[in-house]
Amino acid sequence: MTLKEAVRVLVRGDGSTRSIIDTRGLRTLFNGDSDAAFNKGLRSLVECGLLERFAPGVYCNHGAPRLGTEGLALVVSHLRPHNLSYLSYEFALSDVGSISQVPFVFTFASTGASGEFSTPYGRLEFTHVSRTGDEIVRRAVFDDRFDVLFAPPDMALEDFSRSRRSGGHLVDMEEHAEIVAEWAAHESAA
């Protein structure tokens, strides 16, 4: 893959619709290259800034239009492709007002491995949770702001408490109980 060919494919061609792309997707776009040529081209694309590697085998294509917050779901699906993940912990608790601090990290509970990533869409932290897929699908709600599953307040506090994360003192339990009750009433009315 030459730089000229890569620009043609990633900026103006089939790759221009892929803001986040993995090695397999790139291999599909440049399927005529030998392994050596592909790897050399990939290194060149990262060096020149057209691609940005933010996890092993996962890249941001700077030649494609930047997605808004819905890009978060795409990043999560590439980082944990075979696992269920949902926003939880401090992020979910802050979102509903159970803690006043605004986290600068998207904290996900995941059936996959724990890990932290700096991505073009923000810093993501995955913490392994031992919930079953059935329980996650039954309890978590879909959040269309981010196109991901989101822990309701009671589930987020359970995750937060089980993980032994510091900051438990930040949660006012009386206020949180009111938030949980309001959430439940809203969900049953919907």
Residue pairs with C-beta under 8 A, 6 or more apart in sequence:
1 30
1 33
1 37
1 38
1 41
1 42
1 45
2 41
3 41
3 44
3 45
3 48
5 30
6 30
6 41
6 44
6 45
6 50
7 50
7 63
9 15
9 29
9 30
10 16
10 18
10 29
10 45
10 50
10 51
10 61
10 63
10 64
11 50
11 63
11 64
13 29
14 29
15 21
15 26
15 29
15 61
15 63
15 64
16 61
16 63
16 64
16 65
17 64
18 25
18 61
18 64
19 60
19 61
19 64
19 65
19 66
19 67
19 71
19 74
20 58
20 59
20 60
20 61
20 71
20 74
20 75
20 78
21 51
21 58
21 59
21 61
22 57
22 58
22 59
22 78
23 42
23 57
23 58
23 59
24 57
26 38
26 42
26 59
27 38
30 38
30 41
33 41
42 51
45 51
46 52
46 53
46 59
49 62
50 61
50 62
50 63
51 59
51 60
51 61
51 62
52 59
52 60
52 62
52 120
53 59
54 60
54 75
54 117
54 118
54 119
54 120
55 78
55 79
55 117
55 119
58 75
58 78
58 79
60 119
60 120
66 120
67 74
67 121
69 121
69 145
69 146
69 147
70 146
70 147
71 120
71 121
72 106
72 121
72 122
72 124
72 146
72 147
72 148
73 146
73 147
73 148
75 117
75 119
75 120
75 121
75 124
76 85
76 108
76 124
76 148
79 115
79 117
79 124
79 126
80 108
80 110
80 112
80 126
82 112
83 110
83 111
83 112
84 110
84 111
84 133
84 136
84 137
84 149
85 108
85 109
85 110
85 111
85 112
85 126
85 148
85 149
86 108
86 109
86 110
86 136
86 140
86 148
86 149
86 150
86 151
87 95
87 106
87 107
87 108
87 143
87 146
87 148
87 149
87 150
87 151
88 107
88 108
88 109
88 129
88 150
88 151
88 155
88 156
88 159
88 160
89 107
89 109
89 127
89 151
89 156
89 159
89 160
89 163
89 165
90 99
90 101
90 103
90 105
90 107
90 160
90 165
90 167
91 103
91 105
91 106
91 107
92 107
92 150
92 151
92 152
92 153
92 155
92 156
93 99
93 153
93 156
93 157
93 160
93 171
93 176
94 100
94 101
94 102
94 103
95 150
96 153
96 156
96 179
96 183
97 175
97 179
98 153
98 156
98 157
98 171
98 172
98 175
98 176
98 179
99 167
99 170
99 171
100 170
101 167
101 170
104 122
104 123
105 116
105 122
105 123
105 124
105 125
106 122
106 123
106 124
106 125
107 125
107 127
108 124
108 125
108 126
108 127
108 148
109 126
109 127
109 128
109 129
109 131
109 151
109 159
110 126
110 127
110 128
110 129
111 128
111 129
111 131
111 133
111 136
112 126
112 128
113 126
113 128
114 126
114 127
114 128
115 125
115 126
116 123
116 124
116 125
116 126
117 123
117 124
117 125
117 126
127 159
127 163
129 159
129 162
136 149
139 151
139 152
139 155
140 149
140 150
140 151
140 152
140 155
141 149
141 150
141 152
141 187
142 148
142 149
142 150
143 149
143 150
151 159
152 180
152 183
152 187
153 176
153 179
153 180
153 183
154 180
154 183
157 171
157 176
160 167
160 168
160 171
161 168
